[in-house]
Amino acid sequence: MNKTQEHNPIDPDNTRVGWIGTGVMGSSMCGHLMTGGFQATVYNRSPQKAAALIDRGAVLVGSPRQVAERSDVVFTIVGFPSDVEQVILGEDGVLSGTSAGMTIVDMTTSKPSLAERIAAEADKIGVASIDAPVSGGDTGARNASLSIMIGGQAEQVARIEPLFQLMGKTIVHQGGPGRGQHTKMVNQTLIAAGMIAVCEGLLYATKVGLDLPTVLKSVSSGAAGSWSLTNMAPRMIDGDFDPGFFVEHFIKDMRIALDEAAAMNLSLPGLAMAQQLYQAVAAQGHKKDGTQALMLAMAQMNSIDWKNQAS
C-alpha cells in the first residue's frame, strides 16, 4: 500500500485486515471483522488457536511480518508488553513488513511508554500506530460490545473507526499515543478494587447463610451494582473459573498501573492490595484461570471450601 492509497475508504473492497493474537478475545474480535466482509490474514504462536478463523476463510501465515505484507490494517492483541514489542518491533515483526500508509492497531493492554515508542518508530516510515486496549472480557468480545480506549492521532483514529464499530459499542478517542493505555490503567484500577468487594460481599452472604442468587437479585440493581457484580458474581457462584481474562494478565496490568503511579509519585494502596491478593491466586495455581478466581484465594483465607460450596 503506498501513500496515494492512504485515504482510501475503510471497507471490504479497499481494506485487507491482518490479525495477530487469536486467543480468548482476539478470535472473536477478528471474527466480527470477517462477518463485516473483511478478508483476514492471521498469525498466532499456537496455530491451532486460529482454526475457527481459518475454517471461515482467514489465511494463516508464519510470522507477524507476513501478516503486515498482506494487510492494510494490522491488529495485535497478545499477552504481555514483551510480546507486543516482539510482534511489532522485533526482527520479523509487523514494522519490518509495513509500507507507508498502513495502520497498526495494538489492542493489548500494555505499557503507555511502549505505545509511544511504537508510534514514534512507525511515524518514521509513514505508518500510523494506534493503541486501543479494550474492556469487556470474553463476553464483550463475543457480543461485539467492548469498550475501546484509543490513543493516537485524531485523523488516523477516525479513519479506521468503521473497524472499531464492528468490535465495540463504546469507542472513545482519549488523545495522542499512549493515552488509550493510560485510560486502560484507570479501568483496571477500578476493576481491581471492585472484584475484592464482590468476593467479600458473597463471602459475607455465604457465612450468614443467605441464598446467593437471591441476594444478587436485590443488590445488582441497586447502588452496589457493577459490571463485575453482574457478570463475575454468577460465575463465582456457579464455580465457573474458566478464563474470560487470565489472572496472570490482570496481575500484569496492575503492575503496569502501579509502576506508572510510582513514576508520578502517586499512592494507590487499594490497587496494591488487590495486586497482592491476585498474586496469592496465582501462587495457589490459578494464574491461567479467570479473574473471578480471586474468590478461591479469599475463600481460603476464611477457611471456606468455595468449590464444594459452589457445587
N, C-alpha and C positions, 0 to 999 in steps of 0.2 A: 504494500500500500504506500503510495507516495503522497507528497504534501498536497497535491491537487485534489486528492480524494478525502482530505481531512474533514471537509464539511459535508460529505455525503450524508444523507439521512440514515438514521439507525433504523433499519428494517430488515426483514429476512432476505430481501433481494440484494441488499448492498452490504450486509454485515455478516462476517464469519466470526463465530464465538469460539474462544478457547477456554477450557476449564481445567484447573489443577487442584486436586483435592476432592475426591468423591466419597467422603465419609458419611457420617450420620446426617449431617446437614447439607453438605455440598452436593450429594447425589440428587436430593430433592430440588435444590435450587437450580442446578443445571437442567434438571428435567423440566422445570417450568419454562425456561428459555426455549427448550426444544418444542414444548407444547405450543409456544408462541410462534413457531415456524422457523426458528434459527438453527442452522447447521452447527454442530458442535464437534470440536476436536478435544479429546480429554487425555489427561495423564494422571496416574496415581502410582505411588510406590508399590502398592499391592494391587496389581491389575484386576484381580478378581472382584474388588470392590466397585469397579466400573462396569460390571457385567450388565446390570439393568439398563444403563445408558447405552451400552453397545448394542444390546438387543433392540433398542429403539432407533438405532441408526447412527449413533455417535461413532467417531473414528478414534481408536486408541493409538497413541504414539508412545515412543520410548523415552522422551525427555521433555522438560519444560521448553527448551529451545525449539524443538519440533512443533510444540503447540503454538508458539509465537509465530513461527514461519508459515503456519497455515491459518492464522487468525488476524482479525482486525481489532478485536477487543478481547483481552485475556483476563479472566478472573482467577484469583487464587484464594483458597480457604484451607489452610493447613493447620498444624498443631501449635508450634512454638515460634517465637521470633527467629530462632536459629534456622528453622525450616523455611520461613519467609525469605530470609537472607539467601539461603542456598538456592531456592527455586527461582528467585528473581535476579539476584546479583551474582550467583555462582557461575563457574566456568561454562557450564552448559545450561545456564538459567534463561529466563524469559528475555531479559535485556539483550542477551547475545544473539537472539533471533528476531528482534524487533526492527522496524524501519520507521522513518518519520511519518507522523500522522496516526500511529497506532495509540491505543489506550491500554494501560494496565490498571486493574482494579483489585486491590488486596482487601479481602473481606475477613481475613483472620483478625482476631483480637491480638494486637501486637504492640510494640513499643512506639510511642509517638515519634521518638527520635529516629527510629528506623524508617518510618513513613516519610519523614522529612528528607532523609538521606536518599531513599529510593526516588523521590520526586526530583531531587537535585540531579541525580545521575540520569534519570530519564529525560529531563529537560535538555541536557547537553546534546542529545541526539534527536530532539524534536518529538519525543514521545510523551504523552500525557500520563500522569500517575495519580491515582485517587485511592485514598484509604477509606474503606466503607465497612467497618465492623457492624455486626448485627446483634439483635437481641430478640428472643422468642423461642429459642431452643428448637428441638426436633419438630415440635408441634407447629411452630411458626414457619419452619422451613417447608413442611409438608403442605400446609394450608396457604402458602404464599402470603402470610400475614406478618412478616418480620418487620421490626423497626430497624431502619438502616440509617446509620450515623455517618455523615460523609465529610471528608476533608479533601480539599483540592481547589483548583482554580474554578471559579463560578461557571465560566463558559464551557469548560470541559465537563463539569458535572452535569450541566443542563443538557448537553448533547447526548449523553448516554442514559438520561433518565428513563426513556422507554424500556430499557432493560431492567432497571431497578423496579419499575412498576410491575413487572411480571413476577417479582420475588417478594415484594413487601407492600405494606399498607401505610406505614409511617416513614416517609422519606424526607430527611431534613439535612440541608447543607449547613454545616457548622462553622465553616471558614476554610482557611488555607490548609496545606499539607500538615498532617498530624492532628488536626482538630477533631476529626472523626474518632481517632484513637483516644484522645483526651476525654471526649464525651462518653466513650465506652467505659472508661475508668470510673466516671461518675455512676454509670449504670451498674457496674459490678460492685461498687461500694454500697449502693442502695440495696442490691440483692443480698449481699453477704449478711448484713445485719438482719434483713427480713427473714432469711432462712433460719437463723437462730431463733427468732420469735416464733416461727411456725412450729419448729420442733418443740420448743418449750411449752407452747400452748397445748399441743397434742399430748405431751407427756403429763401435763397437769390434768387434762381431761381423763387420761388413762388411769392415773393414780387415784382419782376420786371416783372412778367407775362410770363415767358418762359414756354414752354411745357416740363414737367419734363421727360417723356420717351425719348423725342428727345434730351434733354440735356445729358441724360445718354449715348446716342449713341456716343457723342463727348468725354465725359470726362472719361468714364470707360476704354477705351483702351489706354489712354494717360498716362502721368506721374502721374496723380492723381488716377490711377486705384488701386483697392484693393479688397480683398475678401469681406469686409463689403459693399463696394460700389456696387459690382456686385450682391451680394446675399441679402443684407438687404435693400438697397435703393428701389428696386422694391416692396418689401413688404410694406415699408412705404408709397410709392406712392399709392398702392392698398388699404391702410387702413387695412392691414393684420398684426395684432399684436399677433397672436397665437404663443405660445412658441416653439421655437426650442431650446432655452436655457433661463431659467427663469431669470427675473430681480433679484429676491431675491438671486439666486445662483451667479449671477455676482457680486452683492454687497458683498457677502461673499468672493468671490475670490479677489476682490480689497482690502478688509480689510486684508486678509492674506498677500497680497503683501505689503501693507503699513506697517503692523506690522513687516514683515521681513526687510523692508527697514529701519524702525526706529531702529531696533536692530543693524543694520550695520551703523547707523548714516548717512544714505543716504536720501537725499531730493528728492522727486518725486512730485513736485507741480502739474503737469498735471494730474497725476493719482489721486491725492487728489481732484482736481476739478471735475474730472469725477465721482468719488465716491459720491460726494455731489450732483451732478446732478441726479445720479441714485437714491439717497435717496429721492429726490423730486418726481421722477417717482413712487417709492413705496408709498410715502405719498399720492399721488393722486389716489391710489387704483389699481396700475398696477404691483404689485410685482409678480403676477402669470402670467403676460404677457411675451412675448419675449423681448429680449434686444433691439429690434428695437422700442419698446415703448418709448425710450428716446425721439423720435420725439414729442410725445404728450406733454411732460413736456417743451421742448424747444419751441414748437409752442405756448403753453400757455403763456410763458414768453413774447412772441411777439404779444399777442392778436390775434393769428391766430387759427381759429377753424379747426384743421387739419382733424378731422374725416369727417366733411362736405366737406372740401377741397378735400380730397381723393376720396369721393364718387362722 
